[in-house]
Amino acid sequence: MLVDEIWDFKSLNMGRELEIAGEFIYDSAKEAMSIRGLNNTYEINIILYTGAVGIERLQKIYLCLVAPDPTDVSSMPKCLGKHNHIDLQHEVNKFSKDNLKKML
């Protein structure tokens, strides 16, 4: 895949994912601003869940954007197929440190 094709693939697909992640985070924040108390555990669970889904999607977007070739499944982190924030964050930290070292 050529560099321009990879960039087009990433920008189109990840743009839509970013929109979805933003909707989850916005809905979570909007609900959090409207709760009247902490006694409704169902409402609190929905707020935390939708916020967590939005953050997970942001983590996955970042990992897809820093991957050299998104069509090469073997080069993608294995945690992308799972719902584990800790594993995703470890991968985000790894890529961030590697990229910072290259920039310095």
C-alpha positions as CSV (number, residue, x, y, z in Angstrom):
1,M,0.0,0.0,0.0
2,L,1.4,3.4,-0.9
3,V,1.8,6.2,1.7
4,D,-1.0,8.3,0.3
5,E,-3.4,5.3,0.3
6,I,-2.5,4.5,3.9
7,W,-3.1,8.2,4.9
8,D,-6.4,8.2,3.1
9,F,-7.4,5.0,4.7
10,K,-6.5,6.3,8.2
11,S,-8.0,9.7,7.8
12,L,-11.4,8.6,6.5
13,N,-11.9,5.7,8.9
14,M,-10.4,7.2,11.9
15,G,-12.3,10.5,11.4
16,R,-15.5,8.6,11.7
17,E,-14.3,6.7,14.8
18,L,-13.3,10.0,16.4
19,E,-16.8,11.3,15.8
20,I,-18.3,8.3,17.5
21,A,-15.8,8.4,20.4
22,G,-16.7,12.1,20.9
23,E,-20.4,11.3,20.9
24,F,-19.9,8.7,23.7
25,I,-17.8,11.1,25.8
26,Y,-20.2,14.0,25.2
27,D,-23.2,11.9,26.2
28,S,-21.4,10.8,29.3
29,A,-20.4,14.3,30.3
30,K,-23.9,15.6,29.6
31,E,-25.5,12.9,31.8
32,A,-22.9,13.5,34.5
33,M,-23.8,17.2,34.6
34,S,-27.5,16.5,35.0
35,I,-27.5,13.9,37.8
36,R,-29.0,15.1,41.1
37,G,-27.4,12.6,43.4
38,L,-25.2,9.5,43.7
39,N,-28.0,7.2,44.9
40,N,-29.1,6.1,41.4
41,T,-26.5,3.4,40.6
42,Y,-28.0,2.6,37.2
43,E,-27.6,6.2,36.1
44,I,-24.0,6.3,37.4
45,N,-23.2,3.0,35.7
46,I,-24.4,4.4,32.3
47,I,-22.3,7.5,32.7
48,L,-19.2,5.6,33.5
49,Y,-19.8,3.0,30.8
50,T,-20.4,5.5,28.0
51,G,-17.4,7.5,29.0
52,A,-15.2,4.4,29.1
53,V,-16.4,3.3,25.7
54,G,-15.4,6.8,24.3
55,I,-12.0,6.6,25.9
56,E,-11.4,3.1,24.7
57,R,-12.2,4.2,21.2
58,L,-9.8,7.2,21.5
59,Q,-7.0,4.8,22.6
60,K,-7.7,2.5,19.6
61,I,-7.7,5.5,17.2
62,Y,-4.3,6.6,18.4
63,L,-2.9,3.1,18.0
64,C,-4.3,2.8,14.5
65,L,-2.8,6.2,13.5
66,V,0.7,5.4,14.8
67,A,0.7,2.0,13.1
68,P,2.9,2.1,10.0
69,D,0.6,0.0,7.9
70,P,-3.0,-0.6,9.1
71,T,-3.6,-3.3,6.5
72,D,-0.8,-5.5,7.9
73,V,-2.6,-7.3,10.7
74,S,0.6,-8.8,12.1
75,S,2.0,-5.3,12.9
76,M,-1.1,-4.2,14.8
77,P,-1.2,-4.5,18.6
78,K,-3.1,-7.6,19.7
79,C,-5.0,-5.5,22.3
80,L,-7.0,-3.7,19.6
81,G,-9.4,-6.7,19.4
82,K,-10.1,-6.7,23.1
83,H,-11.8,-4.4,25.6
84,N,-9.0,-3.9,28.1
85,H,-8.1,-0.3,28.9
86,I,-4.9,-1.2,30.8
87,D,-3.5,-3.2,27.8
88,L,-4.5,-0.4,25.4
89,Q,-2.9,2.3,27.6
90,H,0.4,0.2,27.9
91,E,0.5,0.2,24.1
92,V,-0.3,3.9,23.9
93,N,2.6,4.6,26.3
94,K,4.9,2.4,24.4
95,F,4.2,4.1,21.1
96,S,4.3,7.5,22.7
97,K,7.8,6.9,24.3
98,D,9.1,5.5,21.0
99,N,7.9,8.5,19.0
100,L,9.2,11.0,21.6
101,K,12.7,9.3,21.5
102,K,12.7,9.7,17.6
103,M,11.8,13.4,17.9
104,L,14.5,14.2,20.4
